[in-house]
Amino acid sequence: MKKILLALTLLFSSCAFAGSELELNKVKLPEAISLIYSEVLKVPYMLDPQLVNDERMITFRLTPDIDEREFVTRYLGNMNIRIWTKKGVDFIAPYTPKEPVKPRYTWTYTPQYRSVAYLSDILGGYVSGSFNNSGAVISDDSLKGSSGASNYINPVEYRSSGVLFNVTPSIKSRTMDLKIQQQLSNFVTTETGVNNSPTLIKRDVTTEVSLADGDIILLGGLAEQKDSKASSGWSVFGSRTSESNKTDIMVMLQVRKVDRSRATPRSAARSGELFRDNLN
């Protein structure tokens, strides 16, 4: 008789319940669901065949101050088991949760000292995508002509001459890189050749500098010198004249950042006023 009482004590030591209070300790899932619905929820239910032989253990303690149904639904939901009710019957079945979508974030980084090309080369091995690539659409034009006829075409190319000044800026967070190209050119008469096209003589210099907002620089190094000689009269009693002209180009440049959101048509004029104020 003592052995039977001891066996009953061991059997019921794993679970104890009184009203809405229930405690389970290492009880298999199918047995735990049967006990919950028979003693706590007391509603009809249907258990999916996939869960009949489920070996997972259940351990929890339910107290009277907790909503029993919400607690059980949340507990089983953590085990990927869903409960839904249809016509007063609870259907209990496993489900496969959707894989969470990995969030993608977009950052805009403003270079401080390095160029954009340098940063794109560094990130090329770590970030998937294309840098500085663009598509092109090419269409072929059709031209009608007479069979056997040929026309001679002399292409004409217009070139600028004089004093040319070209600035290419690269704006960074703290500095501005400038590529400054100065050119001094003129056309002279072509003395040799098969046509009467003039010859372009040019001198140019390219400078790359890194400046902060408001800096002023003075550039030189581009000069032109012209020497001319003339004579008149007889060799003995004649006169000779010579002339030498030298031109040095000096460029004074100030850089300023312009906020596009606040830019107005008078921005260029205002920049000139600020430049003159700094010189005074």
RAWO-V784289 format. One record per residue. N is the residue number from 1. BURIAL is I if it has 24 or more other ideal C-beta (glycine too) atoms within 12 Angstrom, else O. Layout:
BEGIN
[[N/BURIAL] [N/BURIAL]]
END
This chain:
BEGIN
[[1/O] [2/O] [3/O] [4/O] [5/O] [6/O] [7/O] [8/O] [9/O] [10/O] [11/O] [12/O] [13/O] [14/O] [15/I] [16/O] [17/I] [18/O] [19/O] [20/O] [21/O] [22/I] [23/I] [24/I] [25/O] [26/O] [27/I] [28/O] [29/I] [30/I] [31/I] [32/I] [33/I] [34/O] [35/I] [36/I] [37/I] [38/O] [39/I] [40/I] [41/I] [42/O] [43/O] [44/O] [45/I] [46/O] [47/I] [48/I] [49/O] [50/O] [51/I] [52/O] [53/O] [54/I] [55/O] [56/O] [57/O] [58/I] [59/O] [60/I] [61/O] [62/I] [63/O] [64/O] [65/O] [66/O] [67/O] [68/I] [69/O] [70/O] [71/I] [72/I] [73/O] [74/O] [75/I] [76/I] [77/O] [78/O] [79/I] [80/O] [81/I] [82/O] [83/I] [84/O] [85/O] [86/O] [87/O] [88/O] [89/O] [90/I] [91/O] [92/I] [93/I] [94/O] [95/O] [96/O] [97/O] [98/O] [99/O] [100/O] [101/O] [102/O] [103/O] [104/O] [105/O] [106/O] [107/O] [108/O] [109/O] [110/O] [111/O] [112/O] [113/O] [114/O] [115/O] [116/O] [117/O] [118/O] [119/O] [120/O] [121/O] [122/O] [123/O] [124/O] [125/O] [126/O] [127/O] [128/O] [129/O] [130/O] [131/O] [132/O] [133/O] [134/O] [135/O] [136/O] [137/O] [138/O] [139/O] [140/O] [141/O] [142/O] [143/O] [144/O] [145/O] [146/O] [147/O] [148/O] [149/O] [150/O] [151/O] [152/O] [153/O] [154/O] [155/O] [156/O] [157/O] [158/O] [159/O] [160/O] [161/O] [162/O] [163/O] [164/I] [165/I] [166/O] [167/I] [168/O] [169/O] [170/I] [171/I] [172/I] [173/O] [174/O] [175/I] [176/I] [177/I] [178/I] [179/O] [180/I] [181/O] [182/I] [183/I] [184/I] [185/O] [186/O] [187/O] [188/O] [189/O] [190/O] [191/O] [192/O] [193/O] [194/O] [195/O] [196/O] [197/O] [198/O] [199/O] [200/O] [201/O] [202/O] [203/O] [204/O] [205/O] [206/O] [207/I] [208/O] [209/I] [210/I] [211/I] [212/O] [213/O] [214/O] [215/O] [216/O] [217/O] [218/O] [219/I] [220/O] [221/O] [222/I] [223/O] [224/O] [225/O] [226/O] [227/O] [228/O] [229/O] [230/O] [231/O] [232/O] [233/O] [234/O] [235/O] [236/O] [237/O] [238/O] [239/O] [240/O] [241/O] [242/O] [243/O] [244/O] [245/O] [246/O] [247/O] [248/O] [249/I] [250/O] [251/I] [252/O] [253/I] [254/I] [255/I] [256/I] [257/O] [258/O] [259/O] [260/O] [261/O] [262/O] [263/O] [264/O] [265/O] [266/O] [267/O] [268/O] [269/O] [270/O] [271/O] [272/O] [273/O] [274/O] [275/O] [276/O] [277/O] [278/O] [279/O] [280/O]]
END
